[in-house]
């Protein structure tokens, strides 16, 4: 065994070649380590002439394409072979250089057939040869010729033959064009050496040579005289059978097998098995269940050509970089998995990477659907430390996979955890260069994993990424629309609905399983049509039962078939299959069904160890027994790991249906105990433990694990699943005597879960419940708020004016105070989002007072920053500054970057609203960097979006325009409606400054559509949208629409208090619209009153957000001018100019100068000076409309 040098490359990042096991004309076989499974495999690299790989010659390229098509057929073969005497192919494809490869289970130290049969009795030798012939019968039925049969390709493991190395096995339609001999000389048929096409008779010739050599102990030709002489002997000399001491009948059969002409040899392996049996006076070997199953499961793909062609077309588009999501719906058993498996073969042949995910019905860890997919992608992606730490929650062994230490992900709030996880998954997919096909099975059970699917599906059209999901459309018919709505997927997912097979398709499938002679018999087809109605799974089951009753597949239909086989339908069929399992194997089988479709051998082993009566012969024997009954099957998981699972979920469902209630309870109890023992303290098992303890009836354990599972899923951002677990734990609280403090904590977590899911009303209910349990209830009645505000203000006044030792007692439960403070903070956030400041201010004051009653912490820093924002809204700006000082003064440990980002973001927002641009730039930049390092996309968007507003207010309109667009796309990928709205009307404002009113209108209409999707629309968002819409309408000349929208915006403005710096243009636009209309109106009507109202609303806004002060002064000056008060107008414009200069707001400076200049008398020399100054500013800012107005005013002089 040759050891490889370290320079040998890895294969597809997954396999590390370790040593050479053998080589031949068609390739080299290596011992390789599979990094995903940490198991060894045999990897064969199929040799390709270099001219076929990289030649620039046109003919050579054409031949290379033909060769790849031939390999495509070979790989299709490899994927579909399922026979007990044929090696299992685990994985295959093409490496980065286009070199084809496939992997097989490695047979450590397995003897070849000659070594295994040496000195054995004749009957034992014949048993081995018959197994080879059974494998060949299976291959030849499928149109496959091996072409390289030799002893080293026929190994024996525990008396079972394994035929391997199908590098030369190609479909018959290609053989006709393949004349070149490439087989191993010693066992090649004469016609193959002469350059003729190989046939089934050629394979049987090789069997004959091996049979003679094994029985006689001598190879029948002289092979020590060189290859040339050996070739001559095989073609022209008779074999030496002098040492063959056997019965004449067997001797005659072997002589016939070694005939020089294929027409004189047997060409049917089944006939040869019968001949061997007769020659040795043995009964013809019965068709075993495993062999029968190989024909049933490997039948040709029938009746789905249109669907497959659609998917193949989509695959081709994905290879060009235009991927997408396809959903395959249909009832259980209709053939969804087989369809996607056919596409898998095509994708691998085309050089793509195919990844699998499987959803399960219950007890799964969060995002289990993606675990194996991300394990594989982790191998071939250069992950950052942050990305690896985020994926660690889904891929616990990621450190082993990427060969470096991986720390836990930095803590962030649960509301952002899912966004961060999805963003990492999305970025991992974006970085894949080669085409990828992701196959996701049973999406009707996917739950929280659908959030990732929706987001990745949204970017798939721009990537070489084809995603295919299967689901039961009778269980979840709305899945396609639900996915589309989750992330606004465009284009919408394509849906293929699989129907049952029609009569012609049933006939084709029957022939594929039973052969032409039997499969097309009228009585067989009539039975299949009548009893199955075209359900593929049902058809296979019916044929299986018919074969059992007949003895073998070849005898089906030789006696009358029953009129009605299955009165009970599919349930009866399933029960008949289950009845084939030995009685002593059924108890453990029922336990396995309770655990899930995948067989957890560690759990079952533990149960057998504790209770040997479950199956006294051990787990391996039990697995073999159940596999022989076709209940379990070997399964290669999505990451390549080998395991076992139920052959179909209907078998598992059939077992579960027959478990009595008490037996079920006991099974769940024992399984739960086994999980605790086998997987102690593993977070991935919490959901399973909650599930099993629930069905075991242990309420205390169920409550505990439901709480822990809920906490874990919430930390991973799986809000809906977290709420389910936490609600169950809270429901059990009275029955298990749960401490009040824990109930309060769970209620607060439930509030976080609902808040993260965007359901603010139930979130508020659970925050209220937590506060009631803690003894600090939230009285949000009008009287309660007024009294509470006074009380909290007094307490806060004491905290701010007296030394801490005078008011800090430390007697209260610190954990309870922190819990209550967090609940009040969430209340404050909710009121901020909905634009209701009074209860929000009360809530944040209450949160602050509670948090100050314990030792300083990161939570207190967040409370202080929120209190600063609340103080600014009152507005008491000195107090706001003081709170920021307090927040920044708190010492934070290294792991609190989330808090640092949170605090600096709010300070940056405050600085923006007060026109402190340098402070805003520094704090927002710091917040954005920290958020980016944390993978906290929402915080990054808020910081970067706020920076876009600071640039807008400083007159950098083009830069702000582009920044708004960038942040919008980030928020759009996350599906964050509110952030998209803020960015859309921000961009619209920049577009109007740049005189692109059509673009502004489009952005505002999109924002309005998004607003309608928000279940809790913010008043501030409505102000921003409708105020700006009024201005856009006026800019496009739609005066009536402008007035209508301005009236609506005014109603919204006056329904509450200002709460956000970014609403400035919403307030200002209403005033500007009325002022411009007043100037050109023929009849004033109520315009003066509306204008005054709008200007007073803008003044009210400016008291909270000083950045509005220059605009208020300017517009109030225009109002005074239109009212005939020119002196007052000039005073306000001078004040507006002064404030704008102080705040470094150039647009407002230009606007003030323009208004001052155009309203001066024509003879006043200052008129031209001020208009020219305004023109210079407008020209520098790039605001065409305002520049034109200034030019027009100058021309009028």
Beta strands, then each sheet from edge to edge (+ up, - down):
strand 1: 2-3
strand 2: 10-11
strand 3: 15-24
strand 4: 27-34
strand 5: 39-46
strand 6: 89-94
strand 7: 100-105
strand 8: 111-112
strand 9: 144-145
strand 10: 154-157
strand 11: 160-163
strand 12: 170-171
strand 13: 324-329
strand 14: 353-358
strand 15: 436-441
strand 16: 465-471
strand 17: 494-497
strand 18: 632-636
strand 19: 642-646
sheet 1: 1+ 3- 2+
sheet 2: 1+ 3- 4+ 5- 7+ 6-
sheet 3: 8+ 10- 11+
sheet 4: 9+ 12-
sheet 5: 14+ 15+ 16+ 13+ 17+
sheet 6: 18+ 19-
end
